[in-house]
Amino acid sequence: MSAKFTVNNKAHLTTKVSLFMANYSREMRMGVDLRRKGKIEKVAEFAERMRKVQEEVGVVLVRAQEEMKR
């Protein structure tokens, strides 16, 4: 489990974000803080944030593909 956490939480050289961030648009947490009382994000806000992160990652990956072709 430790290796999987490390791989998913490490920023990729090309995208500059972790795999977890690219997939879920947030940083991976190591545990649960039950005392945390914060704003609960609306589904629409979460979906928009996810769309933006995935769009940014897509642009970077296309750019990397073009560089590799050269």
Summary of the structure (lengths in Angstrom):
residues: 70
radius of gyration: 15.0
end to end distance: 37.8
largest distance: 52.1
contacts: 134
relative contact order: 0.14
helix: 59%
strand: 3%
